[in-house]
């Protein structure tokens, strides 16, 4: 998931500076990324995305339509995986969550997330989120 919020009381905005995304530290401590993980046989991809976001980032919210799917290579196993990313409009941040002791979480601007995320496929998912939520400027 890409957890996000609007800076101004959850008001939708056409400006990307008004949107913040939640990033978490990688387990190895190298880089900040978006929550991700596998899904169980008895759950949908959406349910898995919500569960992983709760476990890794400690937030709850409203999941939206899938941003897309990306293929990426696992560093440990040299296997290709398929990643499905969903936006999650955050409604609640928990003080305690399952991976609180092993991950840091922080709200950042879209531009900061572009800089900090080490994975191209996650950056592409972020750009799709921006494309969906930010309207191009119009001359009126």
Z-matrix of the N, CA and C atoms (Angstrom, degrees):
N
C 1 1.464
C 2 1.523 1 110.54
N 3 1.306 2 113.98 1 155.24
C 4 1.458 3 119.67 2 166.12
C 5 1.524 4 105.48 3 -112.04
N 6 1.341 5 116.84 4 98.86
C 7 1.460 6 119.58 5 176.86
C 8 1.534 7 108.93 6 -70.01
N 9 1.328 8 116.97 7 134.39
C 10 1.462 9 119.25 8 179.43
C 11 1.522 10 109.96 9 -143.79
N 12 1.336 11 113.90 10 164.50
C 13 1.461 12 121.24 11 176.20
C 14 1.525 13 108.06 12 -151.18
N 15 1.318 14 114.75 13 161.59
C 16 1.455 15 121.14 14 173.53
C 17 1.519 16 107.61 15 -96.02
N 18 1.310 17 116.98 16 138.55
C 19 1.462 18 121.10 17 -178.64
C 20 1.525 19 112.17 18 -65.68
N 21 1.327 20 117.23 19 -29.75
C 22 1.466 21 121.57 20 -174.82
C 23 1.522 22 111.28 21 -103.12
N 24 1.309 23 117.60 22 79.14
C 25 1.464 24 123.13 23 172.45
C 26 1.524 25 114.23 24 49.11
N 27 1.302 26 115.92 25 45.77
C 28 1.464 27 122.49 26 175.34
C 29 1.525 28 113.57 27 62.06
N 30 1.311 29 117.01 28 23.58
C 31 1.463 30 119.33 29 176.57
C 32 1.516 31 108.50 30 -82.07
N 33 1.310 32 116.22 31 129.87
C 34 1.462 33 119.20 32 175.24
C 35 1.522 34 108.33 33 -62.49
N 36 1.311 35 115.98 34 144.71
C 37 1.450 36 120.99 35 -177.05
C 38 1.513 37 109.62 36 -138.65
N 39 1.306 38 115.86 37 153.93
C 40 1.458 39 119.76 38 177.92
C 41 1.525 40 111.35 39 -96.21
N 42 1.318 41 117.83 40 6.44
C 43 1.456 42 122.16 41 -176.08
C 44 1.527 43 109.64 42 -113.67
N 45 1.336 44 118.21 43 126.78
C 46 1.467 45 119.11 44 -176.11
C 47 1.522 46 112.83 45 -66.91
N 48 1.335 47 118.61 46 -20.42
C 49 1.468 48 120.25 47 177.32
C 50 1.527 49 111.76 48 -69.05
N 51 1.333 50 117.28 49 -15.75
C 52 1.465 51 121.26 50 179.71
C 53 1.524 52 113.08 51 -88.96
N 54 1.333 53 116.92 52 -0.61
C 55 1.461 54 121.86 53 -179.46
C 56 1.524 55 109.31 54 -112.18
N 57 1.332 56 116.31 55 135.47
C 58 1.463 57 121.60 56 172.54
C 59 1.522 58 108.39 57 -117.70
N 60 1.330 59 115.76 58 147.72
C 61 1.461 60 121.01 59 175.89
C 62 1.523 61 108.54 60 -118.68
N 63 1.320 62 115.52 61 152.47
C 64 1.458 63 121.22 62 -179.16
C 65 1.524 64 109.04 63 -99.81
N 66 1.329 65 115.64 64 122.60
C 67 1.461 66 120.77 65 176.39
C 68 1.523 67 108.49 66 -113.12
N 69 1.328 68 114.63 67 155.10
C 70 1.463 69 120.71 68 179.04
C 71 1.518 70 108.70 69 -126.04
N 72 1.316 71 115.96 70 155.20
C 73 1.462 72 119.82 71 177.74
C 74 1.523 73 109.55 72 -73.36
N 75 1.329 74 114.99 73 145.01
C 76 1.461 75 120.45 74 174.81
C 77 1.523 76 108.11 75 -67.67
N 78 1.329 77 117.64 76 154.36
C 79 1.465 78 120.30 77 -179.39
C 80 1.520 79 111.57 78 -61.23
N 81 1.338 80 116.94 79 -31.49
C 82 1.462 81 119.67 80 179.01
C 83 1.526 82 111.66 81 -83.30
N 84 1.339 83 116.70 82 -0.09
C 85 1.451 84 120.64 83 177.70
C 86 1.516 85 114.59 84 80.83
N 87 1.326 86 117.42 85 1.55
C 88 1.466 87 120.84 86 -177.29
C 89 1.520 88 110.33 87 -103.06
N 90 1.303 89 115.26 88 98.26
C 91 1.453 90 120.22 89 175.82
C 92 1.512 91 114.10 90 95.26
N 93 1.311 92 113.26 91 162.84
C 94 1.454 93 122.02 92 177.14
C 95 1.520 94 107.07 93 -112.07
N 96 1.334 95 115.76 94 142.37
C 97 1.452 96 119.52 95 -177.53
C 98 1.510 97 110.43 96 -148.00
N 99 1.323 98 115.39 97 179.44
C 100 1.460 99 120.76 98 177.76
C 101 1.523 100 109.24 99 -93.17
N 102 1.333 101 117.55 100 150.12
C 103 1.465 102 120.35 101 178.44
C 104 1.531 103 111.36 102 -57.50
N 105 1.321 104 115.34 103 139.82
C 106 1.465 105 120.33 104 177.69
C 107 1.521 106 108.72 105 -155.72
N 108 1.306 107 115.71 106 168.18
C 109 1.461 108 119.94 107 177.80
C 110 1.512 109 110.40 108 166.38
N 111 1.310 110 115.96 109 -179.81
C 112 1.459 111 120.93 110 -177.69
C 113 1.509 112 112.21 111 -85.95
N 114 1.325 113 114.69 112 171.53
C 115 1.463 114 117.81 113 175.88
C 116 1.513 115 110.35 114 -122.53
N 117 1.320 116 113.37 115 150.18
C 118 1.457 117 121.79 116 -178.02
C 119 1.529 118 109.74 117 -82.53
N 120 1.334 119 116.22 118 159.70
C 121 1.467 120 121.02 119 -179.01
C 122 1.525 121 113.42 120 -60.97
N 123 1.329 122 116.72 121 -28.25
C 124 1.465 123 119.92 122 -175.50
C 125 1.528 124 113.65 123 -96.75
N 126 1.336 125 118.01 124 17.26
C 127 1.459 126 119.61 125 179.65
C 128 1.529 127 110.55 126 -135.38
N 129 1.311 128 115.33 127 155.87
C 130 1.463 129 120.79 128 176.99
C 131 1.526 130 108.97 129 -79.79
N 132 1.320 131 116.47 130 166.75
C 133 1.468 132 120.05 131 175.64
C 134 1.524 133 110.40 132 -59.99
N 135 1.330 134 116.27 133 -39.41
C 136 1.461 135 120.10 134 179.90
C 137 1.526 136 111.08 135 -63.74
N 138 1.335 137 116.81 136 -44.21
C 139 1.468 138 120.28 137 178.21
C 140 1.520 139 110.78 138 -63.14
N 141 1.333 140 116.74 139 -39.02
C 142 1.465 141 120.72 140 178.60
C 143 1.525 142 110.49 141 -64.93
N 144 1.329 143 117.10 142 -40.89
C 145 1.466 144 120.89 143 179.53
C 146 1.526 145 110.80 144 -63.49
N 147 1.325 146 116.41 145 -42.09
C 148 1.467 147 120.54 146 177.68
C 149 1.527 148 110.08 147 -63.91
N 150 1.332 149 117.22 148 -45.20
C 151 1.471 150 121.60 149 -179.25
C 152 1.528 151 111.18 150 -62.55
N 153 1.330 152 117.08 151 -47.91
C 154 1.467 153 120.24 152 -178.95
C 155 1.527 154 111.31 153 -63.07
N 156 1.329 155 116.84 154 -38.10
C 157 1.462 156 120.38 155 179.31
C 158 1.522 157 110.81 156 -67.05
N 159 1.318 158 117.03 157 -38.81
C 160 1.461 159 120.76 158 175.30
C 161 1.526 160 110.51 159 -64.60
N 162 1.337 161 117.77 160 -47.92
C 163 1.467 162 121.55 161 -177.76
C 164 1.527 163 112.25 162 -63.74
N 165 1.336 164 117.03 163 -44.39
C 166 1.461 165 120.73 164 -173.19
C 167 1.523 166 114.15 165 -88.17
N 168 1.347 167 117.57 166 -34.00
C 169 1.463 168 120.54 167 -174.07
C 170 1.521 169 114.45 168 -117.01
N 171 1.319 170 117.92 169 -13.32
C 172 1.458 171 120.41 170 177.11
C 173 1.516 172 114.91 171 68.61
N 174 1.338 173 116.68 172 38.06
C 175 1.459 174 119.89 173 176.95
C 176 1.526 175 110.48 174 -129.85
N 177 1.327 176 114.34 175 153.86
C 178 1.464 177 122.70 176 176.42
C 179 1.518 178 107.98 177 -125.12
N 180 1.320 179 115.87 178 151.46
C 181 1.454 180 118.17 179 179.08
C 182 1.504 181 112.48 180 -177.12
N 183 1.319 182 114.55 181 -161.07
C 184 1.454 183 122.88 182 -177.42
C 185 1.524 184 108.38 183 -103.92
N 186 1.338 185 115.75 184 118.95
C 187 1.462 186 119.96 185 179.32
C 188 1.526 187 108.68 186 -81.92
N 189 1.327 188 114.91 187 143.42
C 190 1.462 189 121.00 188 -178.61
C 191 1.526 190 110.01 189 -115.06
N 192 1.322 191 116.35 190 179.20
C 193 1.468 192 121.76 191 -178.20
C 194 1.524 193 111.28 192 -58.85
N 195 1.319 194 114.94 193 142.81
C 196 1.468 195 122.62 194 -176.54
C 197 1.526 196 111.36 195 -52.87
N 198 1.338 197 115.31 196 136.99
C 199 1.464 198 121.69 197 177.21
C 200 1.522 199 111.43 198 -76.66
N 201 1.320 200 116.04 199 -27.98
C 202 1.458 201 120.69 200 -179.08
C 203 1.510 202 109.88 201 152.02
N 204 1.341 203 114.93 202 -174.45
C 205 1.462 204 119.32 203 175.46
C 206 1.517 205 108.42 204 -131.44
N 207 1.317 206 114.27 205 146.12
C 208 1.448 207 121.77 206 -176.55
C 209 1.518 208 109.58 207 -134.28
N 210 1.307 209 115.58 208 148.81
C 211 1.458 210 121.31 209 175.28
C 212 1.523 211 107.31 210 -100.66
N 213 1.321 212 116.73 211 133.64
C 214 1.465 213 120.16 212 178.27
C 215 1.517 214 109.13 213 -142.41
N 216 1.326 215 115.28 214 157.06
C 217 1.457 216 121.23 215 -176.77
C 218 1.524 217 110.22 216 -99.04
N 219 1.320 218 115.72 217 130.49
C 220 1.461 219 121.76 218 176.01
C 221 1.522 220 108.67 219 -71.64
N 222 1.321 221 116.61 220 130.86
C 223 1.465 222 119.74 221 -179.78
C 224 1.525 223 112.03 222 -70.99
N 225 1.313 224 116.76 223 -35.10
C 226 1.468 225 120.00 224 -176.59
C 227 1.519 226 113.07 225 -75.80
N 228 1.319 227 116.79 226 -39.63
C 229 1.461 228 119.51 227 -171.48
C 230 1.525 229 113.94 228 -110.44
N 231 1.319 230 118.65 229 -3.44
C 232 1.473 231 123.04 230 -176.12
C 233 1.528 232 112.05 231 52.33
N 234 1.319 233 115.70 232 39.52
C 235 1.462 234 122.85 233 178.71
C 236 1.527 235 107.59 234 -114.97
N 237 1.327 236 116.11 235 144.74
C 238 1.455 237 119.22 236 175.54
C 239 1.523 238 109.87 237 -85.95
N 240 1.330 239 114.81 238 135.85
C 241 1.459 240 122.59 239 177.21
C 242 1.521 241 108.31 240 -118.58
N 243 1.316 242 115.50 241 161.29
C 244 1.453 243 121.44 242 175.05
C 245 1.518 244 107.55 243 -109.96
N 246 1.317 245 116.51 244 123.08
C 247 1.457 246 121.41 245 178.96
C 248 1.517 247 111.02 246 -106.87
N 249 1.318 248 116.69 247 128.58
C 250 1.465 249 122.97 248 176.38
C 251 1.520 250 106.40 249 -109.56
N 252 1.317 251 117.14 250 125.11
C 253 1.462 252 120.15 251 -177.25
C 254 1.526 253 110.94 252 -114.08
N 255 1.328 254 113.77 253 138.84
C 256 1.459 255 122.59 254 179.77
C 257 1.523 256 109.09 255 -126.48
N 258 1.335 257 118.32 256 143.76
C 259 1.459 258 119.45 257 169.32
C 260 1.528 259 108.96 258 -78.60
N 261 1.320 260 116.11 259 146.41
C 262 1.464 261 121.33 260 177.04
C 263 1.522 262 107.30 261 -131.84
N 264 1.330 263 116.75 262 110.97
C 265 1.462 264 121.31 263 176.84
C 266 1.523 265 107.20 264 -76.55
N 267 1.320 266 116.40 265 110.75
C 268 1.468 267 122.01 266 -172.86
C 269 1.524 268 110.67 267 -72.97
N 270 1.329 269 114.35 268 129.88
C 271 1.463 270 122.04 269 177.56
C 272 1.527 271 111.74 270 -111.65
N 273 1.348 272 117.29 271 -23.30
C 274 1.467 273 120.30 272 -176.33
C 275 1.523 274 110.38 273 -150.46
N 276 1.339 275 115.47 274 133.28
C 277 1.465 276 122.45 275 173.57
C 278 1.522 277 108.00 276 -106.92
N 279 1.309 278 116.75 277 127.85
C 280 1.459 279 121.23 278 -179.76
C 281 1.526 280 110.66 279 -89.51
N 282 1.320 281 116.20 280 146.65
C 283 1.467 282 120.71 281 176.12
C 284 1.518 283 111.11 282 -77.34
N 285 1.318 284 116.85 283 -28.24
C 286 1.471 285 121.64 284 179.17
C 287 1.522 286 107.99 285 -130.51
N 288 1.326 287 115.93 286 139.63
C 289 1.465 288 121.85 287 177.78
C 290 1.521 289 108.29 288 -152.68
N 291 1.332 290 118.20 289 163.55
C 292 1.467 291 120.98 290 -171.56
C 293 1.531 292 115.99 291 -53.62
N 294 1.335 293 119.38 292 -39.64
C 295 1.462 294 120.52 293 -176.21
C 296 1.526 295 113.47 294 -105.39
N 297 1.325 296 116.65 295 22.27
C 298 1.467 297 120.94 296 -178.59
C 299 1.526 298 111.93 297 -56.61
N 300 1.319 299 117.37 298 -37.74
C 301 1.462 300 120.12 299 -175.80
C 302 1.522 301 114.13 300 -79.04
N 303 1.340 302 117.54 301 -10.45
C 304 1.466 303 118.63 302 -179.31
C 305 1.526 304 113.44 303 -118.24
N 306 1.324 305 117.31 304 -4.59
C 307 1.467 306 120.02 305 -179.68
C 308 1.525 307 111.16 306 -134.33
N 309 1.312 308 114.43 307 143.80
C 310 1.455 309 121.78 308 171.00
C 311 1.526 310 106.51 309 -98.11
N 312 1.319 311 116.85 310 145.99
C 313 1.464 312 119.83 311 173.88
C 314 1.518 313 108.07 312 -126.14
N 315 1.327 314 115.66 313 147.36
C 316 1.464 315 118.61 314 175.88
C 317 1.519 316 110.56 315 -155.31
N 318 1.325 317 114.31 316 146.04
C 319 1.456 318 121.87 317 176.15
C 320 1.516 319 107.85 318 -85.44
N 321 1.326 320 115.60 319 132.56
C 322 1.466 321 120.95 320 -179.93
C 323 1.531 322 109.52 321 -136.78
N 324 1.315 323 114.44 322 162.41
C 325 1.460 324 119.70 323 174.48
C 326 1.525 325 109.06 324 -72.72
N 327 1.309 326 115.99 325 165.35
C 328 1.466 327 121.23 326 176.56
C 329 1.532 328 109.63 327 -58.56
N 330 1.335 329 116.96 328 -45.05
C 331 1.471 330 119.54 329 -177.81
C 332 1.527 331 111.52 330 -64.23
N 333 1.323 332 117.69 331 -37.80
C 334 1.473 333 120.81 332 177.80
C 335 1.533 334 110.34 333 -66.96
N 336 1.321 335 117.29 334 -39.20
C 337 1.470 336 120.61 335 177.79
C 338 1.528 337 110.38 336 -63.04
N 339 1.331 338 116.63 337 -39.00
C 340 1.469 339 120.00 338 177.01
C 341 1.527 340 110.40 339 -58.98
N 342 1.325 341 116.59 340 -41.30
C 343 1.470 342 121.66 341 -178.85
C 344 1.526 343 112.08 342 -70.32
N 345 1.323 344 117.20 343 -41.76
C 346 1.466 345 121.31 344 -169.82
C 347 1.523 346 115.29 345 -85.64
N 348 1.322 347 117.48 346 -26.66
C 349 1.466 348 119.40 347 -175.86
C 350 1.527 349 110.47 348 -75.28
N 351 1.333 350 117.63 349 123.40
C 352 1.467 351 120.37 350 -176.67
C 353 1.529 352 114.67 351 -82.66
N 354 1.324 353 118.57 352 -8.60
C 355 1.465 354 121.24 353 -173.45
C 356 1.525 355 111.82 354 -105.51
N 357 1.323 356 116.63 355 123.91
C 358 1.460 357 121.83 356 -179.84
C 359 1.527 358 111.50 357 -58.19
N 360 1.331 359 116.96 358 -41.90
C 361 1.471 360 119.09 359 -177.14
C 362 1.523 361 111.69 360 -64.85
N 363 1.333 362 118.06 361 -32.72
C 364 1.460 363 120.20 362 176.91
C 365 1.531 364 110.40 363 -72.22
N 366 1.334 365 116.55 364 -35.67
C 367 1.465 366 119.61 365 176.54
C 368 1.524 367 110.41 366 -64.69
N 369 1.328 368 116.78 367 -38.50
C 370 1.464 369 120.14 368 177.71
C 371 1.529 370 110.85 369 -64.72
N 372 1.321 371 117.40 370 -39.37
C 373 1.469 372 120.99 371 176.50
C 374 1.529 373 110.09 372 -63.68
N 375 1.331 374 116.77 373 -40.29
C 376 1.465 375 121.36 374 177.67
C 377 1.530 376 110.30 375 -61.42
N 378 1.321 377 116.97 376 -42.59
C 379 1.470 378 120.11 377 179.01
C 380 1.524 379 111.00 378 -63.62
N 381 1.322 380 117.42 379 -34.53
C 382 1.466 381 120.19 380 176.58
C 383 1.530 382 110.07 381 -67.39
N 384 1.327 383 117.80 382 -39.20
C 385 1.467 384 121.16 383 175.60
C 386 1.527 385 109.76 384 -59.92
N 387 1.327 386 116.52 385 -46.32
C 388 1.466 387 120.97 386 179.48
C 389 1.530 388 109.94 387 -61.66
N 390 1.317 389 116.70 388 -45.15
C 391 1.465 390 120.78 389 -179.33
C 392 1.533 391 110.99 390 -58.16
N 393 1.322 392 116.19 391 -38.14
C 394 1.467 393 120.92 392 -179.54
C 395 1.515 394 113.88 393 -73.70
N 396 1.324 395 116.40 394 -36.31
C 397 1.465 396 119.85 395 -170.15
C 398 1.519 397 115.23 396 -104.13
N 399 1.311 398 117.70 397 -11.64
C 400 1.462 399 120.19 398 -178.31
C 401 1.521 400 108.46 399 -113.46
N 402 1.308 401 115.25 400 122.82
C 403 1.462 402 120.26 401 179.39
C 404 1.524 403 109.27 402 -86.77
N 405 1.337 404 117.25 403 140.26
C 406 1.463 405 118.85 404 177.87
C 407 1.523 406 110.63 405 -64.16
N 408 1.312 407 115.66 406 148.29
C 409 1.465 408 120.81 407 178.81
C 410 1.526 409 108.98 408 -66.05
N 411 1.310 410 115.38 409 141.32
C 412 1.467 411 119.75 410 178.22
C 413 1.514 412 109.25 411 -120.93
N 414 1.303 413 115.87 412 146.93
C 415 1.465 414 120.91 413 176.20
C 416 1.522 415 108.14 414 -89.26
N 417 1.307 416 115.77 415 116.70
C 418 1.470 417 119.32 416 -179.59
C 419 1.496 418 109.60 417 -121.32
